[in-house]
Amino acid sequence: LSDNGVDIRGPWDLIVVGHGFAGLSAAVAFLESWSGTAPRVAVVDRASVDERGGSTRSTTATFRLTDAGGLPDDVAQLIRASAGAATDGYLRSFAAHVPATLAWLAANGVGLLRRDAAVALEAPGNWNSLAGGGAGFIDTYAERATGLGARFFYQVELLGLEREPGGRVTGVRVRGGEFEAVMETSAVVLASGGFEGDLEELARRIPGGELLEPAFVGARVNTGAGIAAATAVGAARSGQPDGACLLPVDPRSDLVAPVVGNWQWGILVDLDGRRFVDEAEHGFELHAGSVAKAILARGGLAFAVTDATVRAATPMLERLQRTDQPVIIADSIRELADRLGMKGAVLERTVADYNAAAVDVPYDGDRLDGKRTVGISPAKSNWAHPLTEPPFEALPVAAQIAFTFEGLRVDDTTHVVDESGQTIPGLYAAGEIVGLYDGDTYPAGTSVLRALVFGRLAGREASVETRP
Ligand SMILES: Cc1cc2nc3c(=O)[nH]c(=O)nc-3n(C[C@H](O)[C@H](O)[C@H](O)COP(=O)(O)OP(=O)(O)OC[C@H]3O[C@@H](n4cnc5c(N)ncnc54)[C@H](O)[C@@H]3O)c2cc1C
């Protein structure tokens, strides 16, 4: 295997496994910080050139900043609240490197766009995305890394790591087609994502996990090989083993992430026509994952039901209906039940109970309004506006997986550590491969920034530590 005559076996100064935000950031940062002559950097990716970049390919890359371009305090608090394993040092390191990382992206031709924050009720403020999204980043940074001298090996898959007993990582075992090789190296940055592409493992860990659709490129190619390889040479893990960022989507649509969130303002019912979850315990950005998980546990398909009054009183509803498929409409709840293939009497009873349980306070779909239910189970915490006015509307909702939570444990500067907290010399990890979040709630819009910040840091650390 070779790139323009360069033998894949090396020796290399750095091998980067993975071609997303974290891996490309590491490769470019390493090369920019390199002080020796002719750096030897290899980037290996199991995907083809057309599918390179895993989850990074599918994202608009949206995140929240302070007006001064830093990490908002409440984002750090959200991560801390959902991240039992995160040390304060890791979060301090994250916050400290955000401004420099953004300046570095801009200097390398990746700018920011301001986003509409209206649907992020509990995370208001300054939402941004990378101009060109994740796919634009991949093209820009792959070109930049190539210009700085990196070699790319596509359709080459990580199999394992070579480590001296108790000592340094010295090599990477790979397979490309029929060919297997050991790549010799001074340092390795693992950036190969989580295990969202391992459906059998997901089924073992998440109730209903076998029902998840591998909808995104990342959720097909990221099978946890990097996590397994590092664990085999002694790395510790962190993050919630059954945790994952799940998205509620319209299963009929082929769009990327055809998110459906209108159930917040109406009700969500199972195939029998019964409610099974508090639809509005939080706003969408903090609650969507829990609701998608509840849908999985309920058989993998549910229906969001609203009426004409709720629709008219909730302009924001349209923005959380990102499907290209038609809304199912009926003049009565019984007719709607017929269209959805469920028993009319059950859905009528569900709606009647819900309507009767709503407290009599004003409805405001633009904020968590406290218009809750009393006396029914599950309760609904906000936006319990009775559903009485035809036309009644429904959309099917299923769950897609974006990424998993459990991964490798690292220190504050991306070195992979073992169970005793000792670093494994020569081994770094960044991005989704690092386990961080605990629980079901994913702090929205934190992964991209995390992959960029710690990918850059990993490249810089490796560059300094392997300096000739
Ligand atoms: C639809 C969608 C929308 C999202 N939106 C947002 C958002 O708006 N904001 C946000 O913060 N986060 C978002 N995320 C999450 C975010 O995109 C990811 O956390 C981020 O892209 C992860 O980057 P990464 O570099 O760690 O991994 P990835 O981008 O997944 O890259 C992993 C790379 O490793 C390669 N690879 C995998 N296995 C192997 C192997 N065995 N050998 C060699 N190579 C391998 C893959 O081909 C890929 O190139 C979204 C995710 C999805 C799926």
The ligand as a Tripos MOL2 file, in Angstrom:
@<TRIPOS>MOLECULE
LIG
   53    58     1     0     0
SMALL
NO_CHARGES

@<TRIPOS>ATOM
      1 C1        -26.5220   14.1690   11.5600 C.3       1 LIG1
      2 C2        -25.5930   14.6730   12.6220 C.ar      1 LIG1
      3 C3        -25.6640   16.0030   13.0220 C.ar      1 LIG1
      4 C4        -24.8140   16.4890   14.0170 C.ar      1 LIG1
      5 N1        -24.8880   17.8150   14.3510 N.ar      1 LIG1
      6 C5        -24.0620   18.3110   15.2940 C.ar      1 LIG1
      7 C6        -24.0720   19.7040   15.5950 C.ar      1 LIG1
      8 O1        -24.7840   20.4910   14.9830 O.2       1 LIG1
      9 N2        -23.2270   20.1520   16.5690 N.ar      1 LIG1
     10 C7        -22.3740   19.3050   17.2470 C.ar      1 LIG1
     11 O2        -21.6400   19.7860   18.1190 O.2       1 LIG1
     12 N3        -22.3250   17.9820   16.9520 N.ar      1 LIG1
     13 C8        -23.1220   17.4820   15.9830 C.ar      1 LIG1
     14 N4        -23.0400   16.1540   15.6360 N.ar      1 LIG1
     15 C9        -21.9530   15.3420   16.2150 C.3       1 LIG1
     16 C10       -20.6340   15.6430   15.4820 C.3       1 LIG1
     17 O3        -20.8600   15.6840   14.0970 O.3       1 LIG1
     18 C11       -19.5900   14.5730   15.7960 C.3       1 LIG1
     19 O4        -19.4050   14.5230   17.2060 O.3       1 LIG1
     20 C12       -18.2320   14.8560   15.1490 C.3       1 LIG1
     21 O5        -18.3640   15.0130   13.7610 O.3       1 LIG1
     22 C13       -17.2620   13.7280   15.4840 C.3       1 LIG1
     23 O6        -16.0560   13.9650   14.8530 O.3       1 LIG1
     24 P1        -14.8900   12.9030   14.9880 P.3       1 LIG1
     25 O7        -13.7430   13.4700   14.2430 O.co2     1 LIG1
     26 O8        -14.6940   12.5440   16.4110 O.co2     1 LIG1
     27 O9        -15.4490   11.5780   14.3000 O.3       1 LIG1
     28 P2        -15.9970   11.3320   12.8000 P.3       1 LIG1
     29 O10       -16.3070   12.6090   12.1340 O.co2     1 LIG1
     30 O11       -17.0750   10.3220   12.8790 O.co2     1 LIG1
     31 O12       -14.7450   10.7140   12.0530 O.3       1 LIG1
     32 C14       -14.3320    9.3880   12.2910 C.3       1 LIG1
     33 C15       -13.4160    8.9550   11.1510 C.3       1 LIG1
     34 O13       -12.8210    7.7090   11.4860 O.3       1 LIG1
     35 C16       -12.8980    6.8410   10.3740 C.3       1 LIG1
     36 N5        -12.8510    5.4680   10.8900 N.ar      1 LIG1
     37 C17       -13.7720    4.8270   11.6300 C.ar      1 LIG1
     38 N6        -13.3580    3.5830   11.9360 N.ar      1 LIG1
     39 C18       -12.1300    3.4460   11.3800 C.ar      1 LIG1
     40 C19       -11.1780    2.3810   11.3360 C.ar      1 LIG1
     41 N7        -11.3990    1.1870   11.9220 N.pl3     1 LIG1
     42 N8        -10.0120    2.5770   10.6650 N.ar      1 LIG1
     43 C20        -9.7670    3.7620   10.0300 C.ar      1 LIG1
     44 N9        -10.6420    4.7890   10.0410 N.ar      1 LIG1
     45 C21       -11.8030    4.6390   10.7060 C.ar      1 LIG1
     46 C22       -14.1850    7.2310    9.6820 C.3       1 LIG1
     47 O14       -14.2280    6.8330    8.3250 O.3       1 LIG1
     48 C23       -14.1400    8.7560    9.8360 C.3       1 LIG1
     49 O15       -13.3940    9.3560    8.8080 O.3       1 LIG1
     50 C24       -23.8830   15.6270   14.6430 C.ar      1 LIG1
     51 C25       -23.7910   14.2710   14.2490 C.ar      1 LIG1
     52 C26       -24.6380   13.8010   13.2450 C.ar      1 LIG1
     53 C27       -24.5180   12.3650   12.8210 C.3       1 LIG1
@<TRIPOS>BOND
     1     1     2 1
     2     2     3 ar
     3     2    52 ar
     4     3     4 ar
     5     4     5 ar
     6     4    50 ar
     7     5     6 ar
     8     6     7 ar
     9     6    13 1
    10     7     8 2
    11     7     9 ar
    12     9    10 ar
    13    10    11 2
    14    10    12 ar
    15    12    13 ar
    16    13    14 ar
    17    14    15 1
    18    14    50 ar
    19    15    16 1
    20    16    17 1
    21    16    18 1
    22    18    19 1
    23    18    20 1
    24    20    21 1
    25    20    22 1
    26    22    23 1
    27    23    24 1
    28    24    25 2
    29    24    26 1
    30    24    27 1
    31    27    28 1
    32    28    29 2
    33    28    30 1
    34    28    31 1
    35    31    32 1
    36    32    33 1
    37    33    34 1
    38    33    48 1
    39    34    35 1
    40    35    36 1
    41    35    46 1
    42    36    37 ar
    43    36    45 ar
    44    37    38 ar
    45    38    39 ar
    46    39    40 ar
    47    39    45 ar
    48    40    41 1
    49    40    42 ar
    50    42    43 ar
    51    43    44 ar
    52    44    45 ar
    53    46    47 1
    54    46    48 1
    55    48    49 1
    56    50    51 ar
    57    51    52 ar
    58    52    53 1
@<TRIPOS>SUBSTRUCTURE
     1 LIG1         1 GROUP 0 **** ****
